[in-house]
């Protein structure tokens, strides 16, 4: 049952691709919400610890007094709770299962391999990590052809569950390209995904919440410095 008069909050960080998923899904449904920035490096807020006592992680969607955790679960909840808006998950059971399969692949395998590019020590390790990312993108290029059926998005004419799942990583993909000086999405190897990425980032539900690449790149330098135990770069 929809409760349009109930307050909606998102606990998260501007840089998190997982938080971005919740924000895009709410935008697709035209839901007004309050975005509460968590400054995780300064310590987790009492509201976050109370709302997600199990994982203590962002994002958390708070609908009224009810907290919902884990990004893909949040997107599915938004689709069901605001059912009068555009559908996010496919109506066909097989297509829905396929979208969930690829979303799980992105979170469990592809994104960790992309993240490893930035922390790889030495040229060989970096090349191996980039090769894994490219292998995944080749699989996703094939998946796009099957899921989109010749239309603009994985979800067809409109952004769907898999678009949100993958599209939330595009900001960090651009940062990885910039820092590794490697074109991961290209006209030569992934023309369909390259075109899709442009359309996704230009979508009204996405363009105002997609993090700026330069800002993300600076943020990533700080993260890497902390990861390697060095002093963060001066701005």
N, C-alpha and C positions, 0 to 999 in steps of 0.2 A: 504494500500500500504506500502510495506516495504521500510525503509530508512536506509540501513546498514551504510551509511556514516555519518549519523546524530549522534551527541554525545548523550550518555545516562549517566545519573547520578542517583544515589540513595541517598537520604537524610535519615539517620537513625542512629541507635545505634547497636553496636555489640551484645548487650544482648537482643534486642527486637525480640520476635518470629514473630511479624508481619512484621518487616523489613526482617527477614530471608526468608519469603515467596517470596518477590520480587527478592531476590538474587538467590534463588534456581530456580525460573522460568526463569530468565535471563540465568543462567548456562545451563539449559535444552535446551534452544534455541541457546546456544553458542554465546551470545551477549556480547561484550566487554562493560564494564561500569565503571564509576568512583564512588567509594563509599566514600561519604562525611559524616564523623562522626559528629553527633550532640551531643554536651555535654550539655544535657538538664538541668543538675543541676547547670550549670554556666549561663544559660539563652539561649533562643532560638535564632538561627541565623536570620539575616535579610532575607536570602534566604528562610528559612523555612516559616517565617511569610508571605513573599510575595507569596510563592508557594502554601501555604495552609492557606489562610486567614480565612477560615470558622472554621475549627477545630484546626488549629495550632498544628497539631500532625504529628509524623512520622508513617509510611514511606511516602515519596513522590518520585515518579519516574518522572524524567524530561527527556523527549524525545525531543531533540532539544530545543525549547523554551516552550514546552507544559508540564505543570505539571499534573500528575495524582495522585489522593489521595485515601486512604483506601486500605488496603492490598489485599483483595479478588478482588476488582475492578482492582487493578494493575495487578494481576496475569491473569485475564481475558483479560485485554488490551494487555499484553505481548503475550498471545496466539494468539490474532487476528492480532497484528501489525507485528509479525514475523511468519507468517503462513507457511513458507516453512520448519520450524523446526519441531521436534516431537510435536504432538498435546498434549495439557495439559487437555483441557476439552473433555469429551466424545462426539462423533459425534451423538449418539442416543439421541433424546430429553428427553426421560424418564430417561436415565442414567445421563444425564446432570443435570436434575432437582433434582434427588436423591443426586448427589454429592453436589449440592448447598444447599440442605436441611441440610445435615449433617455438612457442613461447617458452616452454620448459627447456628446450635445446638452447635457446638464446641465453637464458639465465644460468644454466648449469654448465654449459660448455663454451659457447661462443664468446660471451662477454668476459669470462675469466681469461680466455686466451688473448683477447684484445688488451685487457688490463696488464697482462704479463709482458706486453711489448715495452711498456714504459719502465718496468722495473728489471728488465733483463740485463744481466751483466755480461758485456762482451758482444762482439759482432755476431758470432755463431749463435748464441742464445737468442739474440734479437731477430736474426734471420729465421730461426726456427719458429719463433712466436708469430712473426709476420706471416709465415707460410701457413700456420694453423688458422689465422684470421682469414686469409685469402681462400683457404679450402672451405671454410664455413660460408663465406660470401658466395662461393660458387654453388653450394647447396641451396642457399637462400634465393639465388637467382632462379634456379629451377623451381623452387617452391613458389616463387612469385608468379611464374608463368601458369602454374596449376591453380593456385588459389584465386588469382585476379581474373582469370578467364578473359584476358585481353583488355581489362578495364584499368582504371588509374591506380587502384589501391589493392592491397591484399584482400580487403573486405569488399571489393567490387567498385561500385561508383562512389562509395563513401568510406571514410576511415573506419576500420574495424579493430577487433581485439589484437590481431597480429601486427597491424600497422602501429598501434600504440606500443605494443611490447618491443618491437624492433626500433621504431622511430624515436623512442625515448633515448636510445643510445647514440643517435646521430651526432649530437654535439661532441661527445667524447670520441667518436670515430674521427671527426674532423681534427680534433686535438692530436689524436694518435698519428694521423696523416702528417700533420704539421711538424710534430716532434721527431718522427721517424723519417721524414722527407720521402715518404712513399705514398703513392696514390692507390688507395685501397678500393674505392669505388671509381670505376673508369669506364669510358665509352668502349674500350677494347674488350674488357673482361666481364663487366657487369652493367651493360647498357640499360637494362630494365630497372635495376635497382637505383642507378644514377638518376634516371628520370623520375622514379617514384620518390626518391629522397627530396628532390626539388619540390615536387607537388606537396609532399607531406609537410615540409617546413614552411611552405607558403600558405597552408590551410589556416583559416581564421581561428580555429580552435587551438592551433599550435604556435603560430608566429610570435605571439606576444609573451609566451612563456618559455620558448626555447632559449636556453642560455647562449650568450654571445661567445663565439669561439675564442676570441682574444682573452676575454675575462676568464674563461675556463682554463685556457693554457697557462695563464699566470697562477691560477689556483692550483693547477696540477703540479707546478714547480714547487709550490709550498708543501704539497702532500708528499712529493718525492723526497724533498729535503728532510722532512720529518721521518719518512720511511727509512732513509739511509743514515739517519742520526746526525745530519748536518744542520747548520743554521739556515733558516729559510732565506730565500733571496730578498734583497732589499728592493722595495718598489720605488 
